[in-house]
Amino acid sequence: MADKTQEPGGIHFPFPFTPYPIQKDFMAALYQVLEAGKIGIFESPTGTGKSLSLICGALSWLRDFEQKKRQEEARLLEAEATAAPLSNGKDPLLLPLASQGTLGPPKDPAEPDWVTQFVQKKEERDLVDRLKEEQVRRRKREERLQQIRHNAQLKYAAKRMRQEDEETERLLDLSREMLAAGSEPEQLASEEEELVLAEYESDEEKRKASGADEDEDDLEEEHVTKIYYCSRTHSQLAQFVHEVQRSPFGKDTRLVSLGSRQNLCVNDDVRKLGSVQLINDRCVDMQRSRRAKKSIAEEAKPRRRKQEQRTACPFYSHERLQLLRDEVLVGAKDIEQLVALGKEARACPYYGSRFAIPAAQLVVLPYQMVLHAATRQAAGIRLQGQVVLVDEAHNLMDTITGIHSVEVSGSQLCQAHSQLLQYMERYGKRLKAKNLMYIKQILYLLEKFVAVLGGNVKQNPNTQSLSQAGTELKTINDFLFQSQIDNINLFKVQRYCEKSMISRKLLGFTERYGAVLASPREQPRLAGFQHFLQSLQPGVTEAPAAPVEEEEAGAPRPASPLMHIEGFLAALTTANQDGRVILSRQGSLSQSSLKFLLLNPAVHFAQVVKECRAVVIAGGTMQPVSDFREQLLACAGVEAERVVEFSCGHVIPPDNILPLVICSGPANQQLEFTYQKRELPQMIFQEPKRANQVEQVLKEYSRCIKCGQAEGMVTGALLLSVVGGKMSEGINFSDSLGRCVVMVGMPYPNIRSAELQEKMAYLDQTLPRAPGQAAPGKALVENLCMKAVNQSIGRAIRHQKDFASIVLLDQRYARPPILAKLPAWIRDRVEVKATFGPAFAALRKFHREKCGSS
């Protein structure tokens, strides 16, 4: 039974059980951050129920916010009905309406009073009209969702409708003439089903009667105030959804899980393509085919040229997507449940989930969909006036940097140039002069990119040996000058690529070149062209070219290299001080590359902070938080007063953890595992190189421990892993699976890395150096090390009754600046042992007492 916790401010926090005091503090602090529109940095150790605290705290705020907003709407509507003066519309609850253009600019002192009064009255009337429309939409949405929740007959009616659609499609394929002559589609099987479905689709019938077009606009609604929850991995998002399901908010919260086409596609013909880019391209082609078929059917005149036959996706149906959208909003569903629902409804979960975003209260999605502006726009995500919760945010800055850093190889540059040149030669006479100019500019850019690496775009990159080898780092402006492309407006080229979708056209052209566009006499020449394109791929050896007609019809087409290069062109529009270009020459042109390195992740996070009402960055291990304050928030223009930090202790008793710093070994040698002194001991269980082997190693490790406990044969097991590897994050080593975590040495990053050195130099130039503190660049290296340490040593303690010892095996951990960067719940219990004997005795005593009491 849910526990309803009431805080001193009268706030009720429903919870599935009696919450710990630290969970109450967490929810109260989170509520205040959201209410005040702050930026919060929240740290709650793994095992303290952070996800539930986030869910119950944030949704409690949203519950109260919606209630206050409705009360304010009712007051305004009542005032309008009684002709009483309305407020000036500056209430924070109505900010979403202001962002939609309802509220005008502040009063001009030079305007006459009658003009000001007229404008104000008009704004008030517009505001009341929008409030009335919003009430109608909300009432209709709630009625639809209630029907789905309580009326199972609707699902049977919808299933029958899907069967009718399939039958209609079959009849259309068999005899278009018969249907055109007026044959009627099959009627519903029962009057009861017809009644239920007609009730659900009453709005749709009214829309059709009014003569409106049947398109996606009918599926979209106004965006309500919502919470965007994002995390790093698919499994973390699924786990969060399951926490919502078991929370008191699970049944009534309109939750939408978003994912990629690769995760959500239910069309087997598309899924089997495998590659993310190929799936995306085929999906877009199918949507284009659907629109093309609709337009072709409306044309009465015969076409001069036979249209290419394309297949529209059978899972993209207006009626079924409308039903799926509402099904998605009823109850919380993770990606797997969403896919199963889409298969049952024969409707696309990818588009169905996106159409559900406006009405959703909680949207669960990966980092990239929030942190990347183009992806946000494509997914229909609007952050204006909304709340964003970033969980597992310890690597947030690295994630932003990785998303916006792009690398292109010499073979990709050559292949894109060859494809685009063939496209221009074939269609150049049909292109407008402006479009032809942009294509020539892109060809020029590609040629210069290859030249700056030391190659020739007209030759095979696999056979081109470069005279120079090594890595060179340039500022953006220096790279543009060296490449001789500083006279080209990259912003205009980028806009052309976006509007024309030239990379997708080029992909389709490459596919059709040998299969569709080739006449019999062209086939030998085009077969040679396709063979040449294949030879540009790295690692491809010379082989006889197969005739075009012998190629497999269903073979997946290659991904477009130009699409990848477009990301590099967009990155080059970054401000000169915020990025660098790395030229990597590796012997042959195909192995060489150009890489854009983002130095300032704040430039992309600033837009998120600017648009959102509030942002919360949360994680189990956020120390040291100085990186977030200085490198991310301060550089994004966030005032220090707007930032709120919250860190709580652990739920375990203080004596359930024994953190030790051991400075010397049994022979009294000083322990300092630097790069020069490191030696690797022989391993027992070892972290695998491949991700798909992790599960097997963990099973063997777990079996060895549990069987040994049951049979008394084996005393335990040892698992050695790499810091930052597959075992260091997101895996639960609770109870006997993790009684002792030993951190050997300090995992500093490679100081010789050109990228790290440039990042350090950038911070030294950008951030002020506090008196008595290390330089910002040096602090970055220490913080990267300690973030990895903190993430790794948190693997052991997973719940309130768990216990473990933590051994930091290096004398450098005893230094006060290093100790200060440990999580507080560990730092407060650390014991520094100068010699090995007392440390071993303390460990033995701790585990004897705990194993005896358990």
C-alpha atoms as one frame of an Amber mdcrd trajectory, in Angstrom:
protein
   0.000   0.000   0.000   1.362   3.420  -0.919   2.594   5.621   1.874   1.592
   9.283   1.702   4.319  11.400   3.191   3.529  15.002   4.079   6.309  17.527
   4.397   6.197  20.672   6.555   5.076  22.744   3.576   1.954  20.611   3.213
   3.308  18.697   0.194   2.132  15.108  -0.180   4.606  12.636  -1.664   2.895
   9.310  -2.452   5.427   6.481  -2.098   5.129   2.694  -2.532   6.475   2.157
   0.995   7.535   4.208   3.989  10.423   6.290   2.604  13.785   6.705   4.287
  14.532  10.137   5.759  17.056  10.820   2.995  14.382  10.025   0.400  12.029
  12.529   2.027  14.793  15.134   1.954  15.547  14.305  -1.686  11.901  14.692
  -2.783  11.433  17.923  -0.845  14.598  19.457  -2.319  13.632  18.322  -5.830
  10.144  19.787  -5.447  11.576  23.158  -4.431  14.007  23.210  -7.363  11.199
  22.559  -9.843   8.876  25.046  -8.180  11.492  27.810  -8.186  12.754  27.071
 -11.702  16.305  26.313 -10.590  19.118  24.128 -11.919  19.726  21.231  -9.518
  22.724  18.934  -9.078  21.470  15.926  -7.107  23.580  13.086  -5.758  22.018
  10.015  -4.176  24.173   6.868  -3.841  23.172   3.658  -5.579  20.924   1.639
  -3.297  19.107   4.658  -1.825  16.109   4.454  -4.179  17.115   7.456  -6.287
  14.807   6.553  -9.174  11.737   6.311  -6.942  12.653   9.574  -5.246  12.956
  11.260  -8.638   9.632   9.818  -9.793   7.589  10.612  -6.711   9.166  14.014
  -6.115   8.868  15.242  -9.706   5.378  13.843 -10.375   4.134  15.253  -7.079
   5.264  18.669  -8.256   3.614  18.142 -11.654   0.382  17.052  -9.935   0.293
  20.236  -7.865   1.333  22.396 -10.817  -1.524  21.087 -12.965  -3.999  21.589
 -10.123  -2.888  25.183  -9.565  -3.013  25.861 -13.285  -6.573  24.573 -13.553
  -7.614  26.677 -10.589  -6.082  29.754 -12.211  -7.799  28.933 -15.504 -11.130
  28.575 -13.740 -10.615  31.918 -11.993  -9.823  33.684 -15.274 -12.785  32.143
 -17.063 -15.088  33.081 -14.212 -13.754  36.617 -14.249 -14.343  36.808 -17.983
 -17.903  35.587 -17.564 -18.625  38.249 -14.952 -16.797  40.974 -16.905 -14.328
  41.385 -14.041 -10.786  42.606 -14.882  -8.355  39.794 -15.621  -4.758  39.535
 -14.494  -2.005  40.749 -16.790  -1.152  37.209 -17.827   2.218  37.262 -16.107
   1.329  34.382 -13.788   4.066  31.723 -14.014   1.419  29.048 -14.427   0.416
  30.591 -17.747   3.935  30.938 -19.126   3.359  28.150 -21.679   0.548  30.237
 -23.151   2.849  33.251 -23.235   5.468  31.258 -25.109   2.843  30.418 -27.744
   2.464  34.073 -28.572  -0.560  35.059 -26.472   1.120  37.731 -24.394   2.510
  40.804 -26.094   5.548  42.975 -25.419   5.673  45.351 -22.435   3.870  48.677
 -22.688   5.568  51.431 -24.663   5.604  54.600 -22.502   4.904  56.702 -25.605
   1.646  54.865 -26.419  -1.670  56.536 -25.510  -3.669  54.894 -22.736  -6.529
  53.915 -25.053  -4.086  51.972 -27.269  -2.642  50.200 -24.243  -6.119  49.308
 -22.975  -7.182  48.033 -26.389  -4.093  45.832 -26.692  -4.532  44.535 -23.164
  -8.187  43.654 -23.732  -7.303  41.861 -26.942  -4.606  39.864 -25.148  -7.088
  38.980 -22.417  -9.659  37.819 -24.963  -7.029  35.745 -26.772  -5.923  34.247
 -23.474  -9.479  33.295 -22.523 -10.057  31.768 -25.974  -6.922  29.666 -25.628
  -7.948  28.560 -22.144 -11.331  27.450 -23.465  -9.720  25.561 -26.327  -7.294
  23.888 -23.927 -10.148  22.820 -21.665 -11.999  21.277 -24.606  -8.891  19.423
 -25.772  -8.159  18.191 -22.267 -11.704  16.968 -21.766 -11.725  15.122 -25.091
  -8.336  13.545 -24.369  -9.413  12.409 -20.925 -12.603  10.924 -22.338 -10.660
   8.991 -24.972  -8.197   7.611 -22.444 -10.992   6.654 -20.048 -12.655   4.712
 -22.840  -9.482   2.757 -23.451  -8.900   2.119 -19.723 -12.367   0.829 -18.962
 -13.778  -0.424 -22.240 -12.128  -3.574 -23.546 -14.716  -3.667 -26.338 -12.845
  -0.828 -28.001  -9.767  -2.997 -28.474 -11.812  -5.727 -30.136 -13.417  -3.142
 -32.393 -10.011  -1.757 -33.261  -8.755  -5.266 -34.053 -11.699  -5.757 -36.352
 -10.902  -2.438 -38.000  -7.329  -3.588 -38.622  -8.598  -6.780 -40.218 -10.850
  -4.723 -42.460  -7.938  -2.527 -43.479  -5.891  -5.568 -44.419  -8.782  -7.000
 -46.406  -9.325  -3.675 -48.148  -5.664  -3.482 -49.110  -5.854  -6.992 -50.524
  -8.949  -6.138 -52.556  -7.295  -2.981 -53.840  -4.352  -4.977 -55.063  -6.599
  -7.575 -56.740  -9.007  -5.278 -58.518  -8.669  -1.502 -58.479 -11.296  -1.201
 -61.235 -13.934  -2.992 -59.150 -13.391  -0.739 -56.184 -13.417   2.331 -58.399
 -16.807   1.218 -59.713 -18.284   1.611 -56.248 -17.986  -1.692 -54.372 -18.519
  -1.250 -50.659 -16.005  -2.317 -47.985 -17.109  -4.993 -45.579 -19.252  -3.757
 -42.690 -18.387  -4.221 -39.041 -19.170  -7.670 -37.681 -21.477  -6.498 -34.922
 -23.490  -3.416 -34.084 -21.902  -3.352 -30.617 -18.410  -3.052 -32.092 -19.614
  -0.382 -34.490 -21.129   1.610 -31.624 -17.974   1.457 -29.521 -15.677   2.407
 -32.371 -17.955   5.170 -33.588 -17.973   6.646 -30.076 -14.183   6.649 -30.024
 -13.877   8.159 -33.502 -16.578  10.811 -33.177 -13.990  13.576 -33.448 -12.556
  11.945 -36.556 -15.965  11.830 -38.250 -16.546  15.507 -37.478 -13.166  16.302
 -38.968 -13.973  14.394 -42.143 -17.392  16.044 -42.408 -15.712  19.450 -42.250
 -13.589  18.564 -45.254 -10.231  18.514 -43.483  -7.365  16.512 -44.970  -6.411
  13.211 -43.429  -2.810  13.748 -42.391  -0.495  13.849 -39.401  -1.713  17.252
 -38.230  -4.825  15.570 -36.870  -2.652  13.416 -34.607  -0.885  16.325 -32.941
  -2.047  18.321 -29.938  -0.817  21.275 -27.923   2.125  20.425 -25.689   1.184
  20.238 -22.027   3.678  20.886 -19.248   5.729  17.725 -18.936   8.879  16.156
 -17.534  11.550  14.788 -19.866  13.521  12.030 -18.160  16.668  10.987 -19.984
  19.343   8.447 -19.172  22.254   6.839 -20.960  21.342   3.257 -21.846  18.268
   1.378 -23.014  18.327  -0.856 -19.917  18.444   2.160 -17.582  15.416   3.672
 -19.289  13.507   0.374 -19.075  14.357   0.081 -15.385  13.056   3.609 -14.782
   9.757   2.805 -16.535   9.365  -0.273 -14.342   9.919   1.918 -11.269   7.154
   4.230 -12.504   4.873   1.232 -12.990   5.284   0.132  -9.376   4.979   3.666
  -8.001   1.659   5.214  -6.895   1.717   7.267 -10.113   1.990   4.272 -12.455
  -1.658   3.953 -13.492  -2.549   7.616 -13.929   0.602   9.070 -15.503   0.630
   9.578 -19.257   4.099   8.207 -20.039   5.775   7.856 -23.432   8.992   5.927
 -24.083  10.986   7.150 -27.078  13.645   5.259 -28.974  15.262   4.878 -32.354
  13.710   3.257 -35.396  16.080   0.350 -34.840  14.480  -0.320 -31.445  10.857
   0.464 -32.356  10.378  -0.647 -35.961   7.907  -3.546 -36.346   8.265  -3.909
 -40.131  10.314  -7.085 -40.583  11.411  -6.093 -44.086  12.957  -2.919 -42.672
  14.325  -4.382 -39.451  16.376  -6.992 -41.284  18.502  -4.215 -42.827  20.322
  -4.109 -39.488  22.152  -0.781 -39.792  20.599   2.195 -38.019  21.178   4.449
 -41.005  19.771   1.960 -43.495  16.646   1.500 -41.363  16.189   5.269 -41.102
  16.622   5.743 -44.846  14.207   2.970 -45.789  11.597   4.315 -43.365  11.860
   7.815 -44.848  11.595   6.373 -48.350   8.428   4.522 -47.380   6.850   7.669
 -45.985   7.767   9.491 -49.182   6.205   6.630 -51.155   3.001   6.887 -49.164
   2.683  10.581 -49.984   3.692  10.002 -53.595   1.020   7.315 -54.066  -1.592
   9.667 -52.671  -0.627  12.456 -55.045  -0.363  10.129 -58.065  -3.836   8.740
 -57.405  -5.254  12.246 -57.507  -3.735  13.048 -60.899  -6.024  12.469 -63.864
  -3.538  13.089 -66.680  -1.273  10.230 -67.772   2.375  10.733 -66.851   5.012
  10.926 -69.543   7.339   8.617 -67.675   6.547   5.473 -65.725   6.700   6.058
 -61.985   9.025   3.932 -59.939   7.027   1.488 -57.837   7.783   1.930 -54.162
   6.272   0.164 -51.194   4.528   2.192 -48.523   4.822   0.926 -44.959   1.716
  -1.077 -43.993   2.163  -0.058 -40.346   1.689   3.659 -41.075  -2.065   4.126
 -41.030  -3.779   7.265 -39.774  -6.558   5.500 -37.894  -4.311   2.877 -36.322
  -1.716   5.468 -35.306  -4.458   7.516 -33.673  -5.532   4.516 -31.633  -1.951
   3.521 -30.812  -1.184   7.053 -29.664  -3.942   6.862 -27.078  -3.043   3.295
 -26.098   0.508   4.495 -25.419  -0.765   7.185 -23.044  -2.756   4.691 -20.952
  -0.342   3.349 -18.360   3.455   3.294 -18.386   5.105   1.137 -21.054   8.776
   0.495 -21.794  10.222  -0.020 -25.277   9.556  -3.780 -25.362   5.941  -3.307
 -24.278   5.526  -0.530 -26.822   6.817  -2.760 -29.616   4.479  -5.575 -28.563
   1.562  -3.125 -28.571   2.530  -1.888 -32.027   2.648  -5.420 -33.422  -0.761
  -6.179 -31.956  -2.234  -2.965 -33.328  -0.331  -3.261 -36.640   0.703   0.357
 -36.133   4.159   1.903 -36.046   5.420   2.399 -32.452   8.080   4.844 -33.657
   5.563   7.347 -35.021   2.827   6.429 -32.558   5.067   7.319 -29.609   6.050
  10.620 -31.205   2.462  11.609 -31.819   1.845  10.961 -28.107   4.527  13.426
 -26.948   2.330  16.577 -26.811  -0.226  15.056 -24.422   2.308  13.107 -22.339
   3.167  14.103 -18.778   6.386  12.084 -18.606   8.622  11.388 -21.613  11.401
   8.808 -21.193  14.173   9.027 -23.765  17.939   8.622 -24.332  20.446  11.434
 -23.726  21.009  12.135 -27.407  17.398  13.018 -28.140  17.524  15.873 -25.625
  21.122  17.047 -25.926  21.284  17.225 -29.745  19.260  20.093 -31.228  18.632
  18.526 -34.645  17.457  15.264 -33.055  15.131  17.176 -30.721  13.568  18.959
 -33.643  13.174  15.777 -35.682  11.521  13.964 -32.769   9.050  16.770 -32.078
  10.504  17.566 -28.639   9.792  21.077 -27.365  11.644  22.147 -24.245  10.087
  25.598 -23.841   8.732  25.839 -20.289   9.312  22.127 -19.592  11.338  20.187
 -17.009  14.339  18.021 -17.894  15.740  15.365 -15.551  19.147  14.020 -16.610
  19.869  10.815 -14.688  23.166   8.912 -14.525  24.726  12.275 -15.322  28.242
  11.601 -14.051  29.441  11.458 -17.678  27.141  14.185 -19.014  29.908  16.422
 -20.356  31.640  13.516 -22.056  28.317  12.553 -23.625  27.705  16.045 -25.014
  31.271  16.158 -26.323  30.908  12.746 -27.957  27.575  13.578 -29.599  28.959
  16.711 -31.233  32.430  15.396 -32.145  32.579  13.982 -35.683  35.265  11.979
 -37.496  35.356  11.264 -41.239  37.806   8.949 -42.963  39.642   9.427 -46.233
  37.684   6.597 -47.838  34.366   8.245 -46.872  35.492  11.536 -48.411  36.520
   9.856 -51.669  33.368   7.771 -51.884  31.103  10.773 -51.252  32.942  12.782
 -53.897  32.610  10.008 -56.476  28.904   9.485 -55.798  28.079  13.193 -55.875
  30.096  13.731 -59.052  28.185  10.951 -60.841  24.909  12.433 -59.564  25.815
  15.869 -60.930  26.910  14.477 -64.306  23.618  12.644 -64.745  21.189  15.298
 -63.453  23.203  18.482 -63.848  21.113  19.757 -66.780  17.884  19.327 -64.808
  19.108  21.094 -61.673  18.491  24.742 -60.945  21.550  26.924 -61.169  21.545
  27.590 -57.425  21.346  23.903 -56.535  24.066  23.087 -59.032  26.246  25.751
 -57.443  25.870  24.168 -53.993  26.671  20.697 -55.334  29.845  22.059 -56.917
  30.740  23.709 -53.611  30.328  20.396 -51.765  32.496  18.666 -54.355  35.121
  21.361 -53.870  34.988  20.918 -50.087  35.431  17.155 -50.380  38.364  17.594
 -52.755  40.087  20.017 -50.381  39.484  17.797 -47.343  41.255  14.955 -49.120
  44.040  17.263 -50.257  44.726  18.561 -46.738  45.316  14.952 -45.680  47.813
  14.619 -48.517  45.697  12.574 -50.946  44.020  12.863 -54.318  40.246  12.514
 -54.502  40.420  10.992 -57.996  42.477   7.989 -56.913  41.649   4.900 -54.871
  42.236   5.793 -51.186  43.353   2.255 -50.355  46.331   2.488 -52.688  47.387
   6.042 -51.809  50.353   6.197 -49.451  50.829   9.491 -47.622  54.247  11.074
 -47.423  53.601  12.387 -43.904  52.318  10.418 -40.931  51.227  11.576 -37.488
  48.625  13.779 -35.810  48.179  17.500 -36.331  45.789  19.703 -34.367  44.333
  22.932 -35.756  41.925  25.632 -34.682  38.799  25.780 -36.836  39.913  28.960
 -38.609  43.416  27.622 -39.245  41.959  24.442 -40.710  39.659  26.434 -43.016
  42.588  28.550 -44.241  44.902  25.563 -44.696  42.180  23.709 -46.634  41.548
  26.832 -48.771  37.805  26.752 -48.050  37.553  29.942 -45.969  35.779  31.660
 -48.878  32.797  29.261 -48.728  29.800  30.036 -46.521  29.420  26.775 -44.603
  26.178  27.951 -42.998  24.518  28.196 -46.413  25.938  24.844 -47.480  24.567
  23.300 -44.290  21.112  24.777 -44.906  21.156  23.467 -48.467  22.019  19.968
 -47.257  19.158  20.068 -44.727  16.506  21.416 -47.084  17.473  19.472 -50.193
  18.187  16.202 -48.321  20.952  15.679 -50.851  22.547  12.845 -48.865  19.322
  10.809 -48.959  18.868  11.565 -52.646  22.421  10.465 -53.253  21.803   7.237
 -51.368  18.744   6.468 -53.477  20.616   7.447 -56.637  23.463   5.079 -55.809
  20.998   2.253 -55.247  19.083   2.939 -58.469  22.168   3.633 -60.581  22.780
   0.005 -61.354  19.320  -1.429 -60.638  16.739   1.010 -62.005  18.222   3.793
 -64.090  20.475   1.593 -66.161  19.385   0.744 -69.670  20.845  -2.462 -71.236
  23.625  -0.579 -73.016  24.463   1.387 -69.812  24.810  -1.669 -67.603  28.494
  -2.489 -68.277  29.542   1.095 -67.587  27.430   1.318 -64.409  28.638  -2.051
 -63.175  32.152  -0.643 -63.361  31.044   2.423 -61.428  29.537   0.310 -58.644
  32.694  -1.780 -58.541  34.721   1.412 -58.201  32.519   2.595 -55.321  33.037
  -0.719 -53.561  36.781  -0.462 -54.056  36.772   2.816 -52.121  35.717   0.975
 -48.979  38.707   0.207 -46.721  39.806  -3.415 -46.764  38.127  -4.272 -50.071
  40.408  -6.103 -52.476  40.170  -6.303 -56.209  37.510  -8.736 -57.406  35.615
  -9.271 -60.661  32.550  -7.079 -60.946  29.280  -8.986 -61.011  26.762  -8.046
 -63.706  24.058  -5.743 -62.463  21.246  -8.146 -63.295  22.873 -10.844 -61.141
  22.963  -8.743 -57.998  20.644  -9.780 -55.233  17.506  -7.667 -55.305  17.023
  -7.600 -51.561  20.624  -6.841 -50.613  20.920  -3.952 -48.155  22.245  -0.816
 -49.740  25.365   0.910 -48.389  25.044   3.815 -46.004  25.541   7.288 -47.431
  28.986   8.683 -46.582  27.805  12.200 -47.392  25.288  12.019 -44.555  28.161
  11.475 -42.135  30.204  14.253 -43.712  27.283  16.664 -43.305  27.782  16.342
 -39.553  31.428  17.340 -39.984  30.434  20.387 -42.060  27.941  21.424 -39.377
  30.623  21.056 -36.698  32.908  23.421 -38.629  30.355  26.212 -38.049  31.155
  26.112 -34.318  32.850  29.196 -32.873  36.616  29.081 -33.359  37.430  28.970
 -29.642  34.991  26.141 -28.866  36.437  23.386 -31.064  39.493  21.973 -32.785
  40.156  19.883 -35.890  42.498  16.890 -35.645  44.230  15.719 -38.830  45.268
  12.100 -38.427  47.536  10.745 -41.187  48.043   6.980 -40.886  50.051   5.771
 -43.850  47.266   5.294 -46.398  44.521   7.772 -47.236  41.726   5.318 -46.402
  42.996   4.960 -42.821  43.556   8.690 -42.328  40.837  10.938 -40.964  39.626
  14.408 -40.046  38.030  14.766 -36.614  36.201  17.691 -35.074  36.729  17.865
 -31.312  34.264  19.874 -29.224  36.045  21.655 -26.382  33.099  23.489 -24.836
  30.028  21.275 -24.238  28.306  24.241 -22.587  27.486  25.805 -25.964  24.981
  23.011 -26.623  23.746  22.617 -23.047  23.070  26.362 -22.847  20.094  26.082
 -25.194  18.540  23.347 -23.058  18.942  25.437 -19.906  17.622  28.553 -21.625
  14.423  26.945 -22.868  13.530  24.769 -19.890  11.658  25.845 -16.806  14.018
  23.753 -14.639  16.818  21.229 -15.183  17.973  18.579 -12.726  21.268  16.725
 -13.174  21.220  13.607 -11.011  23.383  10.590 -10.378  24.539   8.091  -7.827
  28.073   9.495  -7.925  28.391  13.141  -8.949  31.589  14.031  -7.099  33.517
  16.111  -7.844  30.735  18.550  -8.814  33.085  21.433  -9.602  33.201  20.249
 -13.228  29.445  20.663 -13.589  29.437  24.093 -11.954  32.431  25.568 -13.787
  32.713  23.816 -17.149  29.037  23.227 -17.877  26.709  25.590 -16.030  28.856
  28.705 -15.609  30.056  28.508 -19.226  26.406  28.089 -20.293  25.557  31.420
 -18.681  23.772  30.051 -15.615  23.997  32.386 -12.613  25.486  30.860  -9.478
  22.328  31.740  -7.501  20.221  29.540  -9.779  22.287  26.415  -9.076  21.219
  24.198  -6.159  23.313  21.263  -4.925  21.883  18.355  -2.963  23.815  15.342
  -1.714  22.527  12.741   0.705  24.180   9.960   2.642  23.570   6.257   2.291
  20.787   4.177   3.799  23.237   1.641   5.239  24.435   1.924   8.859  27.864
   3.602   9.109  29.513   0.398  10.332  28.404  -1.553   7.222  31.218  -0.078
   5.187  34.973  -0.136   5.704  36.903   2.134   3.310  40.676   1.751   3.657
  43.611   3.528   2.068  46.605   1.167   2.138  49.907   2.976   1.568  52.367
   0.048   1.655  52.446  -3.687   1.006  53.448  -6.672   3.186  57.158  -6.032
   2.531  56.729  -2.345   3.467  57.203  -1.213  -0.115  55.332   1.988  -0.950
  52.287   1.336  -3.109  52.185   3.769  -6.008  50.861   2.202  -9.190  52.047
   4.712 -11.748  52.391   3.885 -15.427  56.094   3.205 -15.080  55.703   0.863
 -12.075  52.596  -1.083 -12.990  52.638  -4.888 -13.102  49.636  -7.036 -13.874
  49.045 -10.087 -11.584  47.679 -13.351 -12.997  43.875 -13.231 -13.278  41.274
 -15.688 -12.390  38.029 -14.296 -13.861  38.785 -11.575 -16.367  36.602  -8.920
 -17.988  35.883 -10.022 -21.585  36.798  -7.985 -24.615  33.362  -8.347 -26.207
  30.191  -6.957 -24.678  28.165 -10.070 -25.529  30.448 -12.149 -23.295  29.814
 -10.087 -20.144  26.706 -12.017 -19.163  28.478 -15.368 -19.404  31.416 -14.230
 -17.257  29.065 -12.822 -14.622  27.110 -16.082 -14.506  30.280 -18.086 -13.980
  31.464 -15.667 -11.326  28.100 -15.785  -9.524  27.840 -19.582  -9.796  31.279
 -20.047  -8.266  30.344 -17.931  -5.249  26.878 -19.355  -4.664  27.858 -22.986
  -5.208  30.807 -22.555  -2.887  28.544 -21.183  -0.164  26.058 -24.014  -0.579
  28.511 -26.906  -0.852  31.406 -25.585   1.214  33.853 -26.406  -1.575  35.044
 -23.009  -2.818  35.782 -20.060  -0.567  34.958 -17.335  -3.077  35.934 -15.775
  -6.398  37.981 -12.899  -7.736  36.861 -10.730 -10.653  39.395  -8.308 -12.149
  38.067  -5.508 -14.329  39.283  -2.386 -16.067  38.200   0.994 -14.722  35.713
   2.492 -17.152  35.145  -0.915 -18.762  32.066  -3.074 -19.108  31.966  -4.087
 -15.434  32.452  -0.643 -13.887  28.961   0.747 -14.387  25.341  -0.399 -14.327
  25.941  -3.937 -13.010  24.582  -5.011  -9.645  27.227  -6.658  -7.407  25.048
  -6.872  -4.321  25.476  -9.029  -1.208  27.996 -11.870  -1.602  28.799 -10.885
  -5.199  30.675  -7.805  -3.992  31.914  -7.969  -0.408  35.196  -6.204  -1.186
  36.139  -3.759  -3.938  39.858  -3.187  -4.445  40.943  -0.183  -6.509  44.517
  -0.779  -7.681  46.232   2.518  -8.411  44.655   5.705  -9.755  43.124   5.545
 -13.255  44.433   8.806 -14.682  43.668   9.391 -18.373  46.445   9.353 -20.946
  48.134  12.688 -20.413  49.903  12.353 -23.787  46.615  12.399 -25.676  46.477
  15.381 -28.040  42.759  15.766 -27.352  43.249  15.867 -23.579  46.137  18.291
 -23.840  44.059  20.650 -25.962  41.158  20.406 -23.518  43.503  21.243 -20.619
  44.926  24.235 -22.490  41.408  25.427 -23.329  40.313  25.304 -19.669  43.492
  27.051 -18.510  42.729  29.888 -20.914  38.982  30.031 -20.263  38.391  29.395
 -16.548  39.818  31.533 -13.734  42.286  29.929 -11.354  41.247  30.176  -7.714
  43.978  31.098  -5.176  45.639  28.019  -3.749  43.917  25.725  -6.236  45.352
  23.669  -9.076  45.174  24.982 -12.620  41.834  24.152 -14.311  43.552  21.800
 -16.762  45.254  19.814 -14.006  42.002  19.774 -12.014  40.278  18.255 -15.059
  42.718  15.329 -15.098  42.239  14.686 -11.362  38.461  14.940 -11.678  38.356
  12.490 -14.577  40.365  10.061 -12.486  38.216  10.412  -9.358  34.931  10.206
 -11.269  36.072   6.830 -12.601  37.123   5.732  -9.105  33.846   6.809  -7.506
  31.809   5.085 -10.196  33.718   1.832  -9.722  33.747   1.607  -5.922  30.009
   2.169  -5.758  29.412  -1.291  -7.251  29.342  -3.053  -3.850  26.654  -1.374
  -1.703  23.212  -1.871  -3.274  20.660  -1.868  -0.435  20.142  -1.021   3.246
  21.365  -4.347   4.706  24.321  -4.749   2.352  27.906  -4.463   3.596  31.322
  -4.307   1.951  34.877  -3.111   2.353  36.545  -0.736  -0.096  40.326  -0.866
  -0.459  42.129   1.991  -2.192  45.508   0.489  -2.971  47.774   3.485  -3.543
  49.377   5.925  -1.148  48.230   8.876  -3.297  44.655   8.342  -2.057  45.801
   9.589   1.368  46.379  13.108   0.045  43.696  15.544   1.325  42.798  16.963
  -2.141  42.159  13.409  -3.375  40.192  12.346  -0.289  38.001  15.430  -0.667
  36.774  14.156  -4.043  35.357  10.903  -2.662  31.593  10.726  -2.020  30.736
  12.033   1.447  29.237   8.740   2.636  32.582   7.033   1.874  34.908   9.916
   2.748  33.567  10.234   6.289  34.455   6.587   7.034  37.887   6.355   5.365
  40.767   4.959   7.432  44.321   5.549   6.206  46.665   2.654   6.999  50.352
   3.444   6.545  51.385  -0.220   6.797  49.895  -3.459   5.553  49.515  -5.324
   8.875  46.936  -3.063  10.563  45.012  -2.824   7.285  44.794  -6.606   6.930
  43.729  -6.942  10.577  40.973  -4.342  10.131  39.654  -6.121   7.034  39.673
  -9.497   8.763  37.849  -8.174  11.826  35.229  -6.353   9.720  34.311  -9.360
   7.610  34.317 -11.799  10.544  31.874  -9.607  12.437  29.611  -8.997   9.451
  29.577 -12.582   8.223  28.873 -13.803  11.754  25.994 -11.387  12.283  24.473
 -12.092   8.875
